[in-house]
Amino acid sequence: MSADATTPHDAAHGGGHTTHHYPYVKIWGVLLVLLALSVIGPMLGHPIVTLLTAFGIAFVKAFIVIKYFMHLTVEKKYIGFLLLVMIAFMLVFVGGVSPDVMKHEGQRWVNTAAQDVVTKGLAADKAAEGHEGKHE
Amino acid sequence: MSSFPRPIATTRSVTGISTGKLAVWWLIASEIVIFGGVLGSYLMHRIGHPEWASQAAHTNTVFGAVNTFVLLTSSLFAVMAHQAADQKDGKKAAKFLYLTTLGAVIFLIIKSVEWTGEIQHGFTITSHTFWSFYYTAAGIHGVHVIVGAIIMLVIANDARKGIDLQRVEAVGLYWHFVDIVWIFLFPLLYIAK
């Protein structure tokens, strides 16, 4: 068994891998700072800040991992296209069914079961809050 | 010398990158649809059901944040293993892969403690649709962590002997994807209260 397989691609780059390596520990440090921000941001209680720090930072963290740890930007271009096609499929699925799932009534239909669940759930939450308030 | 024939995908490349690495990219592409479907469904339901907020309030942000730290750190070790493999240092690559696997084990231990507490408090997979999504999404992710840890141990064992070092990068790609999935699960399940 040979020690290490060398592909024609590898061979074209001098017989070994030529992945450009970055200062990974520094990049990890940046990821940890972003993690801290994503936890602290929502504590402020502002919806926009929560959206930006929790979800916006998740996209930034994912981008950093894809670019610096997975080296996608220096990978063959068709790999990026392959992943984008899959993300597009996912968005088509979400876009296609979201009106039925996120809304509970439309022009010619009403999802009474979902409406009941929401109404009962919110009423139960309110009752639980009132119960807790009495005990305080 | 192994008695098994050497897989053709180990040494062949007709697409510009090694066939093994291409297979991992294909796997990741299919996983995007699997996790995208689960997370997209969760997000749509969460927006359509404001009453889920009272259930989501019971998830423990500290557990989620610590596990994010563990996975980000294990991803660092995975990419350092890749760097060592590029330098043809199999022993160093194996050492970093073992550390990555340790991250997977720590992640699973924390998850077990977290889930035990939640189940003991009555938050089971059948108690509410929020918890169904919670256990399904985190459970599928957990299975990926277990599978990744096993594969990393096999590859680390070979890398230690200097065998098939190109596989270190391939398993690293998979592990970074598992990390990315958790990066999105964390705000969805733990922060959006």
Contacts between the chains, C-beta under 8 A, distances in Angstrom:
chain1	res1	chain2	res2	distance
A	1	B	1	6.0
A	1	B	2	5.5
A	1	B	6	6.8
A	1	B	163	6.1
A	3	B	162	4.6
A	3	B	163	6.3
A	3	B	165	7.7
A	4	B	88	6.8
A	4	B	162	6.8
A	4	B	163	7.5
A	4	B	164	6.7
A	4	B	165	4.6
A	4	B	166	6.6
A	5	B	10	5.2
A	5	B	11	4.5
A	5	B	18	7.1
A	5	B	164	6.1
A	5	B	166	5.5
A	6	B	11	7.8
A	7	B	11	6.9
A	7	B	12	7.3
A	7	B	13	3.6
A	7	B	17	7.2
A	7	B	18	4.3
A	7	B	166	7.5
A	8	B	13	5.1
A	9	B	13	5.2
A	9	B	16	5.3
A	9	B	17	5.5
A	9	B	18	6.8
A	10	B	13	7.9
A	10	B	18	7.3
A	10	B	166	7.5
A	16	B	86	6.7
A	16	B	88	7.0
A	17	B	85	7.5
A	17	B	86	4.3
A	17	B	166	7.4
A	17	B	169	7.2
A	19	B	82	7.1
A	19	B	83	8.0
A	19	B	86	5.9
A	19	B	169	7.4
A	21	B	83	4.9
A	21	B	86	7.2
A	24	B	76	5.8
A	24	B	79	5.4
A	24	B	80	6.0
A	24	B	83	7.3
A	25	B	76	7.0
A	27	B	76	8.0
A	28	B	72	6.5
A	28	B	73	7.0
A	28	B	75	7.9
A	28	B	76	4.3
A	31	B	72	5.0
A	32	B	69	6.8
A	32	B	72	6.7
A	35	B	65	6.8
A	35	B	68	5.5
A	35	B	69	6.4
A	35	B	72	6.7
A	38	B	186	7.5
A	38	B	187	6.5
A	38	B	191	6.9
A	39	B	61	6.6
A	39	B	65	5.1
A	39	B	191	7.4
A	42	B	191	5.1
A	42	B	193	7.7
A	50	B	191	7.3
A	50	B	192	7.6
A	54	B	187	3.9
A	54	B	191	4.3
A	54	B	192	6.6
A	55	B	187	5.4
A	57	B	187	8.0
A	58	B	183	5.3
A	58	B	184	5.5
A	58	B	186	7.2
A	58	B	187	5.2
A	61	B	72	7.9
A	61	B	183	4.9
A	62	B	180	4.9
A	62	B	183	5.2
A	62	B	184	7.0
A	65	B	75	6.3
A	65	B	176	5.4
A	65	B	179	6.0
A	65	B	180	5.5
A	65	B	183	7.2
A	66	B	176	7.6
A	66	B	180	7.0
A	68	B	79	7.7
A	69	B	75	5.6
A	69	B	76	7.8
A	69	B	78	7.3
A	69	B	79	4.5
A	69	B	172	7.6
A	69	B	176	4.8
A	69	B	179	7.9
A	70	B	172	8.0
A	70	B	173	5.7
A	70	B	176	4.9
A	70	B	177	7.7
A	75	B	17	7.3
A	75	B	25	7.9
A	76	B	15	7.3
A	76	B	16	5.1
A	76	B	17	5.7
A	78	B	15	7.9
A	79	B	17	7.7
A	79	B	22	8.0
A	79	B	25	5.1
A	82	B	25	6.6
A	82	B	26	7.5
A	82	B	29	5.1
A	83	B	25	7.7
A	83	B	28	7.1
A	83	B	29	5.7
A	83	B	32	6.5
A	85	B	29	7.7
A	86	B	29	4.7
A	86	B	30	7.4
A	86	B	32	4.2
A	86	B	33	5.5
A	86	B	36	7.5
A	87	B	32	6.1
A	87	B	36	7.1
A	89	B	33	5.9
A	89	B	36	8.0
A	90	B	32	6.4
A	90	B	33	5.9
A	90	B	36	3.4
A	90	B	37	6.7
A	90	B	40	6.1
A	93	B	36	7.6
A	93	B	37	6.4
A	93	B	40	6.5
A	94	B	36	7.9
A	94	B	40	4.1
A	94	B	43	7.7
A	94	B	44	6.7
A	97	B	44	7.0
A	98	B	44	5.2
A	101	B	41	7.5
A	101	B	44	4.1
A	101	B	45	6.0
A	101	B	48	5.5
A	102	B	44	5.2
A	102	B	47	5.0
A	102	B	48	4.3
A	103	B	48	6.9
A	104	B	48	6.8
A	114	B	48	6.9
A	114	B	49	7.7
A	117	B	49	7.0
A	117	B	51	7.4
A	118	B	48	7.9
A	118	B	49	5.9
A	118	B	50	6.7
A	118	B	51	5.7
A	120	B	51	8.0
A	121	B	49	7.2
A	121	B	51	2.8
A	121	B	52	7.7
A	121	B	54	7.6
A	122	B	50	6.7
A	122	B	51	5.0
A	124	B	51	7.6
A	125	B	51	6.1
A	125	B	53	7.9
A	125	B	54	4.6
A	128	B	54	7.4
